[in-house]
Structure formats: C-alpha cells, structure tokens
Amino acid sequence: MGRRLGSLVAAVVATAALVGCASSGGLDGDLTDDWASMGRPGPFTPAAGVCQVADFTPTVGLAAYAPVGCDLPHRVETVHVGAFTVGRATPPPLDSPELRTAFAECDTRASGFVGDDWRAGRLRLAVAVPTGAGWTAGSRWFRCDLTELNTVEAAATVVTRTGSLRDALKPPSPLRLGCQRTGQDRRRVQTLTPVDCAVAHDAEFVGVWLAPARPYPSRPADWAPLYDGCYGAVARWAGVPADPVLRYRSGVVVRPPGAARWAVGDRGVRCYLWLSDRTVTASLKGAGPAGLPLRTR
C-alpha cells in the first residue's frame, strides 16, 4: 500500500512538472502576482442595532465585543454609533468637550429611537468609547447604549429584557413614567413608587426640563433654577398658569442626573408634581385650575 501511494504521489508531481513546461494559455505560471494584496486590517468599530448580554462598560475593546440579536435576552442595546472628529492622543475623559458633544448626539438619537425623550421612561443612556489600545490602533467611534431600569430612583438596577427598545415609549408603554406614590420624611419626598393612575397617589411625572450648561448644584441657591424649570413643566402638564400662585397649587419633586452624568453632558431633569395635602385617582394632565386648586396646607 505504501509503495502504491508513493508511486501515485510521484505521478502527480511529474504531471505538475509537465504542465508547468507546457503552454500556459495566457497564464504566466506565477500563482501569486495576479491576486490583489490583502489590505491592512482597519480599526475595530462596533455596530448599531445590536444588543449586549453583559452590562454596560464605558470602554469597549474587540476582545470583549460580543453582540447578539435583540430578540435574545440582553442588558444593553446600541442605538447609534458616531465618530469623534477632533484628534487627540487618548480617548476623551469624562468631563471633556468631546464627550459632551458625543452625549448630545446620543441624546438626540436615543430619543428618536424610543419615540420620546428617553428620560420619560425607565431608561438610562450612556456613551461608550474605545479602549486606550483601540484608540492607539485608530478607533475613533463612540457608542450610544440604552438600558432598561427597574426604577429611575436611587439604587436602580438593570433589567434583562427581550426585544428592541425601538418605539418603546410610544403610548401606551409600560416603560413610561406616570403616577407615583411618595415616601416622605419630615415632609420631604424621599422615594417615588409607580402606581396606576386609578390608584390613590400624590405625585405624577410631568416632563423633563433641560438645564443650561452650568456647574452641578452644590448650594441651596443653585437648586432654584431647577425648581423653577420643573414648575414650568407642571404648568404645561396640568394646563394652569405659570404664575406665582402655582406654588400654592402644587409642589414639585426634582430629580436631576447625578454629578458624573451631569459632567458628561446629561442635563435632563425629571420633574414631578407633588400634592402634599391630598391624593387623587386620575392623571392631572390638562386638569386646569379646577383639577389643581389652591392647596389647603
């Protein structure tokens, strides 16, 4: 058997040699020079419209990149991938103008993706950038990631979900913020718990006020513009005048993003009306002065 296999190999080699000596019919006998050379591998760029099983991380490298279809259980959805246009030697830090510009683009894209301001739902938007090694290799992208939360209050946790968030805030939507029941301590609202508007409640989400570019509030006086902005949101929601009397109709609960998110460019303040003297069993949207009368205390 070994001798026959050796004879077969010898015959193949001899035939190949004869073919090499024969007319090539337009071929030059060099099997490499007519192939286009392979280009150098380009920098890694993630895709939009895919999801991630793992939790969000602020930097992403190729080794940890494992996208899945959004029909599978996941914790992060990438709704947009943009590109940095300003050159720098390292990825932009948290409080850089470049990252704030990226967040602004992500903010617009994410809201368009879900069908309303993403802050009107139990959602969180974050921006991921390349790792240092990826940046050195030429990656200049930023990734806009949305996650569903179990609450927008403190100590929120990420929800593992199935299905895309596209149009997720178009009514009716279980993700949208609505009526709330407050937990109070010394007449200050500590917690907000979502309830059906037909259930007795004393607070309601009324919208988002976008704060101007200014330092994060650190003194009592710094909070005044946020309260003024949320009172304006209450007036628009309830259909009452935004006048000095408004403060006798309703209180407000102001929920700004944390200081780190503020630094990256998130200036959206969630606003809630608050009835300190009574409860209601319906939404106060468009209720007017009759539905939001002057408080008795």
C-alpha positions in Angstrom: 0.0 0.0 0.0 2.9 2.4 0.9 4.6 1.7 -2.4 1.4 2.4 -4.4 0.8 5.6 -2.5 4.4 6.7 -3.2 4.0 5.9 -6.9 0.8 8.0 -7.0 2.4 11.0 -5.4 5.4 10.7 -7.8 3.0 10.6 -10.8 1.1 13.7 -9.6 4.4 15.6 -9.2 5.6 14.6 -12.6 2.3 15.6 -14.2 2.5 19.0 -12.5 6.1 19.5 -13.8 4.9 18.7 -17.4 2.0 21.2 -17.1 4.5 23.8 -15.9 6.5 23.3 -19.0 3.6 23.4 -21.4 1.9 26.5 -22.8 0.1 28.4 -20.1 -2.7 29.7 -22.3 -2.2 33.3 -21.1 -1.1 32.4 -17.6 2.5 33.3 -16.6 2.9 30.4 -14.2 3.1 32.7 -11.2 0.2 31.9 -9.0 0.6 34.9 -6.7 1.2 38.1 -8.8 -2.3 38.2 -10.2 -4.0 38.3 -6.8 -4.8 41.6 -5.2 -2.8 42.1 -2.0 -4.7 41.9 1.3 -5.2 45.3 2.9 -4.0 46.0 6.4 -6.8 45.4 9.0 -8.6 48.5 9.9 -9.5 49.7 13.4 -12.4 48.0 15.2 -15.8 49.7 15.1 -18.9 48.3 16.8 -22.3 48.0 15.1 -25.5 49.8 15.8 -28.8 48.0 16.1 -27.4 45.1 18.1 -27.6 44.2 21.8 -25.1 43.0 24.5 -25.7 40.3 27.1 -23.1 41.9 29.5 -23.7 45.2 31.4 -22.6 48.5 30.0 -18.9 49.3 30.2 -17.5 52.8 29.5 -14.7 51.4 27.3 -15.1 48.6 24.8 -12.4 46.6 23.0 -12.6 44.0 20.3 -11.8 41.1 22.7 -14.9 41.8 24.9 -17.2 42.7 22.0 -19.9 40.0 21.7 -23.1 41.4 20.1 -26.3 39.4 19.9 -29.7 39.9 18.3 -32.1 42.0 20.4 -34.6 39.1 20.3 -32.3 37.3 22.8 -32.1 38.2 26.5 -29.8 41.2 26.9 -29.0 44.1 29.1 -27.7 46.8 26.7 -28.9 48.0 23.3 -26.7 50.0 21.0 -29.0 52.6 19.2 -26.3 54.6 17.4 -22.6 54.7 16.7 -21.0 58.0 15.9 -17.4 59.3 15.3 -15.1 61.7 17.1 -13.8 64.4 14.7 -11.3 66.1 17.0 -7.9 64.4 17.2 -6.3 63.6 20.5 -3.8 61.1 21.7 -6.1 59.3 24.1 -9.8 58.7 24.5 -11.7 61.8 25.7 -12.1 61.9 29.5 -15.5 62.1 31.3 -15.7 65.9 31.5 -14.2 66.7 28.1 -16.0 68.8 25.4 -15.6 65.9 23.0 -17.5 63.6 25.2 -20.3 66.1 25.9 -20.7 66.6 22.2 -20.9 62.8 21.8 -23.5 62.6 24.6 -25.6 65.3 22.9 -25.7 63.3 19.6 -26.5 60.2 21.6 -29.3 62.0 23.4 -31.0 63.1 20.2 -30.6 59.7 18.6 -31.8 57.7 21.6 -34.9 59.9 22.0 -35.7 59.5 18.3 -35.2 55.7 18.6 -37.6 55.2 21.5 -40.2 57.7 20.3 -39.9 60.4 23.1 -37.3 61.8 25.4 -35.7 58.7 26.8 -35.9 60.2 30.3 -39.7 59.9 30.2 -39.2 56.2 30.7 -37.3 53.7 32.9 -34.3 54.1 30.7 -30.6 55.1 31.0 -28.4 56.4 28.2 -24.7 56.0 28.4 -21.8 56.6 26.0 -19.0 54.0 25.4 -15.6 54.8 23.8 -12.7 52.7 22.6 -10.1 51.3 25.0 -6.7 53.0 25.1 -5.3 50.3 22.9 -8.1 50.6 20.4 -7.7 54.4 20.3 -4.0 53.9 19.6 -4.9 51.5 16.8 -7.1 54.2 15.2 -10.6 53.7 16.6 -12.4 57.0 16.9 -16.0 55.9 17.5 -18.5 56.5 20.3 -21.3 54.1 21.1 -24.8 55.2 22.3 -26.2 52.5 24.7 -29.6 52.3 26.2 -30.6 50.1 29.2 -33.9 49.4 30.8 -34.0 50.0 34.6 -36.4 48.7 37.3 -36.7 52.3 38.6 -35.3 55.7 37.9 -34.8 56.3 41.6 -31.6 55.7 43.6 -30.2 52.2 43.6 -31.7 51.3 40.2 -30.8 48.0 38.7 -30.6 47.0 35.0 -33.4 44.8 33.7 -32.6 41.8 31.4 -35.0 42.2 28.6 -36.0 40.6 25.3 -36.9 42.7 22.3 -35.7 46.1 21.0 -36.4 49.4 22.6 -37.3 50.9 19.2 -40.5 53.0 19.7 -40.7 51.7 23.3 -42.0 55.0 24.7 -44.8 55.5 22.2 -48.1 55.3 24.1 -49.2 53.0 25.6 -46.0 51.9 27.1 -45.2 50.1 30.3 -41.8 51.8 30.4 -43.2 55.4 30.6 -43.2 57.2 33.9 -46.6 58.2 35.2 -48.4 58.5 38.5 -46.4 58.0 41.7 -46.9 57.4 45.4 -44.4 59.3 47.5 -42.5 58.1 50.6 -41.9 61.2 52.8 -39.7 62.1 55.7 -40.3 65.3 57.5 -42.5 66.5 54.6 -39.7 65.9 52.1 -40.1 63.4 49.4 -37.6 60.6 49.7 -39.0 58.0 47.3 -41.3 57.7 44.3 -43.1 54.4 43.6 -45.0 54.0 40.4 -48.7 53.2 40.6 -51.6 53.0 38.2 -53.2 56.4 38.0 -56.6 54.9 39.1 -54.9 54.1 42.4 -54.7 56.8 45.1 -51.4 58.7 44.5 -49.9 62.1 45.4 -47.4 62.7 42.6 -47.1 62.4 38.8 -44.3 62.7 36.3 -44.9 65.8 34.2 -41.8 66.1 31.9 -38.2 66.9 31.5 -36.5 70.2 32.0 -33.2 70.7 30.2 -30.8 72.7 32.4 -28.3 75.1 30.8 -24.6 74.4 30.8 -23.7 75.3 34.4 -21.9 73.6 37.3 -23.7 70.8 39.1 -25.8 72.2 42.0 -23.8 72.3 45.3 -25.5 75.0 47.3 -29.2 75.6 48.1 -29.3 78.7 45.8 -28.0 76.5 42.9 -31.2 74.4 43.0 -33.6 77.4 42.4 -33.4 77.3 38.6 -34.1 73.5 38.6 -37.3 74.1 40.7 -38.3 77.0 38.5 -37.9 74.8 35.5 -39.9 71.9 36.9 -42.7 74.3 38.0 -42.9 75.3 34.4 -43.2 71.7 33.4 -46.1 71.3 36.0 -47.9 74.3 34.5 -47.7 72.9 30.9 -48.8 69.4 32.0 -51.7 70.5 34.1 -52.8 73.4 32.0 -52.5 76.1 34.6 -50.8 79.5 34.5 -47.1 79.5 35.3 -47.6 82.3 37.8 -46.6 82.9 41.5 -49.8 81.2 42.6 -48.7 77.9 41.0 -46.6 77.1 44.1 -49.9 77.1 46.1 -51.4 74.6 43.7 -48.7 72.0 43.7 -45.3 71.2 45.0 -42.6 69.7 42.8 -40.1 66.8 43.1 -36.9 67.5 41.2 -34.8 64.6 40.0 -31.6 65.7 38.2 -29.0 63.2 36.9 -26.0 62.5 39.2 -22.9 64.7 39.2 -20.9 62.3 37.0 -23.7 62.2 34.4 -24.0 66.0 34.6 -20.3 66.3 33.8 -20.7 64.2 30.6 -23.5 66.4 29.4 -26.7 64.9 30.8 -28.7 68.0 31.9 -32.2 66.5 31.7 -34.1 67.0 35.0 -37.1 64.7 35.6 -39.9 66.7 37.1 -42.9 65.5 39.1 -45.9 67.4 40.5 -46.5 66.7 44.2 -49.7 67.1 46.2 -48.7 67.4 49.8 -52.3 67.8 51.1 -54.3 65.1 49.2 -54.3 62.2 46.9 -56.1 61.8 43.5 -57.2 58.8 41.5 -56.6 60.1 38.0 -53.9 61.8 35.9 -53.8 65.6 36.3 -52.8 66.1 32.7 -54.8 69.0 31.3 -56.8 69.2 34.5 -56.7 73.0 34.7 -57.2 75.2 37.8 -60.2 73.2 38.9 -58.2 70.0 38.9 -55.2 71.7 40.6 -56.9 74.0 43.1 -55.0 76.0 45.7 -53.7 73.8 48.5 -55.3 74.0 51.9 -51.9 73.5 53.7 
